[in-house]
Every structure is written in C-alpha cells, then in structure tokens.
Amino acid sequence: MYSQRQLDRARKLAYEHSGISLAANKDVMISNRLDKLKRLLGNENIDEVLALHESGKNIDIFISAFTTNKTNFFRESFHFEDLKDRVVKKAIESSAGLKIYCSAASTGEEPYSILMTIEEAKEQHANPLFNYSVIATDIDKEVLRHAQEGIYEFNKNADDFPLWIKPSQYFKRREHPNKHGEHLIKIKDILSRKIKFDQMNLMSPKYPFNTNEFDVVFCRNVLIYFNQDDQNAILKKLFGTLKVGGTLYLGHSESPLGLSPYVERCGQNIFIKTKEF
C-alpha cells in the first residue's frame, strides 16, 4: 500500500521526534500507523501528510499515532509488592518521605498503581501522614489527557487489581453510558491531586529534574522502543536523578546495560543504586 520511500520517511520522523527506533521488520506496523495518521488528519494523501510533519507541523498528532500505549493496572505486580513491602515500609520506619518518578505514564494506570500501593502501605503501617509525591511524564499529550481524567472501563471479572487492593477506596464507579451492564471507574480527586502529570521526551538532552532528586524511578516497558545506544543514554540521565540507595524498576525484557556496575539487583528487574555513575 505504501512505498518503501514513504515507510522510510515515517521511520525517520518517528526517530527524530520521539527516538523510537523502527527496524525493517516493522514495516507492517508503520503502515498501520500511517493509516491511523491519515484518519486523525482527515487526509488520504500520505505524501501531503508526511510533508506536513516534515515541516514541523502537527508533531503531537504524529507522536500520538506512532507511540505504543499498552498498559494496565498493576502490570508486573511484583514491582508494586516490592514498593509496598520494602521501599515504603523502610521510608515509614525511618520517618523519611518518598519522591517517585514514573517515566512512561501512558494513560495513567502505572502512576495510579504506584499511588494506590503507597496509600495501601500507609494504611498497613498506620501512618496516614506519611509524605510522598509522584511525578509522571509521557511524550504523548493525548494519553496524558486520558491519565489526568483518570477514567477507565471496569470489568469486575478481570484481575486488574491484586487482592491487597480495594478499588472502592480509590475509585468512584458509575454505569457505562454506551455499554449496558458495564461500568466506568474514576480515580477520586483527593488522590489524583497527589500526582503531577507533564509532557516530556526521554530523548531530551537534559531532564527538568535535579541530581539525586528521586527515591524511586519507574522506567518499565519503554526502553524496548529505543536502540541500545539511546537506551544507555536514557538510563544514564534517569540514573542521575536517582538517589544513592534509591530503587530503579525496569520492564521484564529490559536491563540496566551500562549501569550494571553501579547497581545491586534486588529482585526481578529491581535495582538499587549503590554509587554514582
């Protein structure tokens, strides 16, 4: 449907504007994303669409079409169990607060899972005044709008939430306006205010954070979309924002790469920063 030249133009744009590396075996995926892009812009002429983006226009729409936002609540739940049982427990016992960075917010399920985990630990340790903050970023403005709204479809038969979470404490439920017998859930305002969402490109030369700012960094299932050199560069920048003794959570198919001499493994893709890079 698309010429190799058109596919390569899209591949080049994806890398220039997001750092996403699309190998030659991703041509079918690129074709699907170009179809989506044409729908979003209401223009069937793909050369005109690509020329528009190459001129620097509607880049946010291009990014939204080409980024992958597969996520769900408590994905790889062992990370949240470690956060609850080790990280938050230790911070509460030492009367220290926590500052957490979620580097791939997507539609919000991961940062809200972080929030619910901390709230659950606060209740478990009878410390309602425990102080923490969560910053969550993503390159895609559209998914960030979804995250800020905090509204999701709810299937009572699905196992989205671990047994130690009581969703009714964190969400308001209402009937789905378009699907009979199904429901929507919305994060409670008192909780959503605890998360700051912002747009950021992980490929940016410099991040808007201080050195050693965070106690915890989540960077899960996003590095896989970058080539290895860029993965190392991103990890190095993220690592600089993490305190010594802080925890880095990576996705199941990701590794610390060049950071390996500076971390100690503490579980399945859980790494503690032992010294500066």
C-alpha positions as CSV (number, residue, x, y, z in Angstrom):
1,M,0.0,0.0,0.0
2,Y,2.8,2.4,0.9
3,S,6.1,2.7,-1.0
4,Q,9.4,1.9,0.7
5,R,10.3,5.6,0.5
6,Q,7.1,6.6,2.3
7,L,7.7,4.0,5.0
8,D,11.3,5.2,5.4
9,R,10.1,8.8,5.7
10,A,7.8,7.8,8.5
11,R,10.6,5.8,10.2
12,K,12.9,8.8,10.1
13,L,10.2,11.1,11.5
14,A,9.5,8.7,14.3
15,Y,13.1,8.6,15.3
16,E,13.6,12.4,15.0
17,H,10.6,13.4,17.1
18,S,10.4,10.6,19.7
19,G,13.6,8.5,19.5
20,I,11.5,5.4,18.6
21,S,13.6,3.0,16.5
22,L,11.6,1.1,14.0
23,A,13.5,-1.7,12.3
24,A,13.0,-3.0,8.8
25,N,10.7,-5.8,10.1
26,K,8.3,-3.1,11.4
27,D,7.0,-2.1,8.0
28,V,3.6,-3.6,8.6
29,M,3.3,-1.7,11.9
30,I,4.4,1.5,10.2
31,S,1.7,1.0,7.6
32,N,-0.9,0.6,10.3
33,R,0.2,3.8,12.0
34,L,0.2,5.7,8.7
35,D,-3.4,4.6,8.2
36,K,-4.2,5.9,11.7
37,L,-2.4,9.2,10.9
38,K,-4.5,9.7,7.8
39,R,-7.7,9.2,9.8
40,L,-6.6,11.6,12.5
41,L,-5.8,14.3,10.0
42,G,-8.7,13.5,7.6
43,N,-6.3,13.4,4.6
44,E,-5.8,10.3,2.4
45,N,-2.7,11.7,0.6
46,I,0.1,10.3,2.7
47,D,2.8,12.3,0.9
48,E,0.9,15.5,1.9
49,V,0.6,14.2,5.5
50,L,4.3,13.3,5.8
51,A,5.3,16.6,4.2
52,L,3.2,18.4,6.8
53,H,5.1,16.7,9.7
54,E,8.5,17.1,8.0
55,S,7.8,20.9,8.0
56,G,7.3,20.7,11.8
57,K,3.6,20.9,11.9
58,N,1.2,18.7,13.9
59,I,4.0,16.8,15.5
60,D,1.9,15.9,18.6
61,I,-0.6,14.1,16.3
62,F,2.3,12.2,14.6
63,I,3.6,11.2,18.0
64,S,0.2,10.1,19.2
65,A,-0.2,7.9,16.1
66,F,3.2,6.3,16.4
67,T,3.6,5.7,20.1
68,T,2.6,2.4,21.7
69,N,0.5,2.7,24.9
70,K,-0.1,-0.8,26.0
71,T,-0.6,-0.8,29.8
72,N,-2.8,-1.9,32.6
73,F,-3.1,-1.5,36.4
74,F,-0.5,-3.3,38.4
75,R,1.3,-4.7,35.4
76,E,4.2,-6.9,36.7
77,S,2.6,-6.7,40.1
78,F,5.8,-7.9,41.9
79,H,7.2,-4.5,41.5
80,F,4.3,-2.9,43.4
81,E,4.6,-5.6,46.1
82,D,8.3,-4.7,46.5
83,L,7.4,-1.0,46.6
84,K,4.9,-1.6,49.3
85,D,6.7,-4.2,51.4
86,R,10.3,-2.9,51.2
87,V,10.6,0.7,49.9
88,V,7.6,2.4,51.6
89,K,8.0,0.3,54.7
90,K,11.6,1.4,55.1
91,A,10.7,5.0,54.4
92,I,7.9,5.0,57.0
93,E,10.2,3.3,59.6
94,S,12.9,5.9,59.0
95,S,10.4,8.8,59.0
96,A,11.5,9.8,55.5
97,G,9.3,10.8,52.7
98,L,9.3,9.5,49.1
99,K,9.6,11.2,45.8
100,I,8.8,8.9,42.8
101,Y,9.2,9.4,39.1
102,C,7.2,7.4,36.6
103,S,8.9,8.0,33.2
104,A,6.2,6.4,30.9
105,A,2.8,7.4,32.3
106,S,0.8,6.4,29.2
107,T,-2.9,6.5,30.1
108,G,-2.2,6.6,33.8
109,E,-2.6,3.1,35.0
110,E,1.0,2.8,36.2
111,P,1.2,6.0,38.2
112,Y,-2.2,5.4,39.8
113,S,-1.0,1.9,40.7
114,I,2.0,3.5,42.4
115,L,-0.3,5.9,44.2
116,M,-2.6,3.1,45.4
117,T,0.3,1.0,46.5
118,I,1.7,3.8,48.7
119,E,-1.8,4.5,50.1
120,E,-2.2,0.8,51.0
121,A,1.2,0.8,52.7
122,K,0.3,3.9,54.7
123,E,-2.8,2.2,56.0
124,Q,-1.0,-1.1,56.6
125,H,1.6,0.7,58.8
126,A,-0.9,3.1,60.4
127,N,0.8,6.2,59.2
128,P,-1.8,8.4,57.4
129,L,0.5,11.4,57.4
130,F,3.4,9.8,55.5
131,N,4.6,12.3,52.9
132,Y,5.2,11.4,49.3
133,S,4.9,12.8,45.7
134,V,4.6,11.2,42.3
135,I,5.7,12.8,39.0
136,A,4.6,11.1,35.8
137,T,5.6,12.1,32.3
138,D,4.9,10.9,28.8
139,I,5.8,12.2,25.3
140,D,2.2,11.8,24.1
141,K,-0.2,14.6,25.1
142,E,-3.3,12.6,24.2
143,V,-2.6,9.8,26.6
144,L,-1.7,12.4,29.3
145,R,-5.1,13.9,28.9
146,H,-6.6,10.5,29.5
147,A,-4.3,10.0,32.5
148,Q,-5.3,13.3,34.0
149,E,-9.0,12.5,33.6
150,G,-8.4,9.1,35.4
151,I,-11.5,7.4,33.9
152,Y,-11.3,3.7,32.9
153,E,-13.5,0.9,31.9
154,F,-14.0,-1.6,34.7
155,N,-14.6,-5.4,34.3
156,K,-15.5,-6.9,37.6
157,N,-14.4,-10.3,36.3
158,A,-10.9,-9.2,35.3
159,D,-8.0,-9.4,37.7
160,D,-6.7,-5.9,37.2
161,F,-6.2,-5.4,40.9
162,P,-4.2,-7.6,43.3
163,L,-6.1,-9.0,46.3
164,W,-4.5,-6.5,48.7
165,I,-6.0,-3.5,46.9
166,K,-9.6,-2.4,47.5
167,P,-10.6,-0.5,44.3
168,S,-13.6,1.1,46.0
169,Q,-11.2,3.1,48.3
170,Y,-9.6,4.8,45.3
171,F,-12.2,4.9,42.6
172,K,-15.8,6.1,42.1
173,R,-17.9,3.8,40.0
174,R,-20.7,4.6,37.6
175,E,-22.6,2.9,34.8
176,H,-21.0,3.0,31.3
177,P,-23.0,5.4,29.1
178,N,-22.6,3.3,26.0
179,K,-22.2,-0.3,27.2
180,H,-25.2,-1.8,29.0
181,G,-24.3,-3.6,32.2
182,E,-20.7,-2.4,32.3
183,H,-19.1,0.3,34.4
184,L,-16.6,3.1,34.4
185,I,-14.3,3.9,37.3
186,K,-12.8,7.3,38.0
187,I,-9.9,8.0,40.4
188,K,-11.0,10.0,43.3
189,D,-10.0,13.7,43.2
190,I,-8.3,13.6,46.6
191,L,-5.9,11.0,45.2
192,S,-5.4,12.3,41.6
193,R,-4.1,15.6,43.1
194,K,-1.2,13.7,44.5
195,I,0.2,13.1,41.0
196,K,1.7,15.7,38.8
197,F,1.5,14.8,35.1
198,D,3.7,16.5,32.5
199,Q,4.9,16.0,28.9
200,M,8.5,15.0,28.4
201,N,10.5,13.3,25.8
202,L,13.0,10.8,27.2
203,M,15.3,11.7,24.3
204,S,15.6,15.3,25.5
205,P,19.3,16.2,26.1
206,K,18.5,17.3,29.7
207,Y,15.7,16.4,32.1
208,P,13.9,19.0,34.2
209,F,14.9,17.4,37.4
210,N,17.7,17.8,39.9
211,T,20.5,15.4,40.5
212,N,19.6,12.8,43.2
213,E,16.0,14.1,43.3
214,F,14.1,10.8,43.4
215,D,13.9,7.9,45.7
216,V,12.3,5.6,43.1
217,V,12.3,5.7,39.3
218,F,9.9,3.5,37.2
219,C,11.1,3.0,33.7
220,R,9.2,0.0,32.5
221,N,8.5,-1.3,29.1
222,V,9.5,1.8,27.3
223,L,13.3,1.3,26.7
224,I,12.4,-1.6,24.3
225,Y,11.3,1.1,21.7
226,F,14.8,2.6,21.5
227,N,18.1,1.4,20.1
228,Q,20.7,0.2,22.6
229,D,22.8,3.4,22.4
230,D,19.7,5.5,23.2
231,Q,18.7,3.1,25.9
232,N,22.1,3.6,27.6
233,A,21.8,7.4,27.2
234,I,18.3,7.5,28.7
235,L,19.3,5.2,31.6
236,K,22.3,7.4,32.4
237,K,20.1,10.5,32.6
238,L,17.5,8.8,34.7
239,F,20.2,7.3,36.9
240,G,21.5,10.8,37.6
241,T,18.1,11.8,39.0
242,L,18.0,8.8,41.4
243,K,19.5,9.0,44.9
244,V,22.2,6.5,46.0
245,G,20.2,3.8,47.7
246,G,17.2,4.6,45.5
247,T,15.3,2.0,43.5
248,L,15.1,1.6,39.7
249,Y,12.3,-0.6,38.3
250,L,12.7,-1.8,34.7
251,G,10.4,-3.8,32.5
252,H,10.6,-7.6,32.2
253,S,12.6,-7.6,29.0
254,E,14.9,-4.7,29.9
255,S,18.3,-4.5,31.6
256,P,20.4,-1.8,33.2
257,L,23.0,-2.2,30.4
258,G,25.9,0.2,31.2
259,L,24.6,0.8,34.7
260,S,25.3,-2.7,35.9
261,P,28.5,-1.8,37.8
262,Y,26.6,0.9,39.7
263,V,23.5,-1.1,40.9
264,E,22.7,-4.1,43.0
265,R,19.9,-6.4,41.8
266,C,17.2,-6.7,44.4
267,G,14.6,-8.9,42.7
268,Q,13.1,-9.3,39.2
269,N,14.3,-6.3,37.3
270,I,14.6,-4.3,40.6
271,F,17.9,-2.4,41.0
272,I,19.2,-0.4,43.9
273,K,21.7,2.4,43.0
274,T,24.9,1.7,45.0
275,K,27.1,4.6,43.7
276,E,27.1,7.4,41.2
277,F,27.7,6.8,37.5
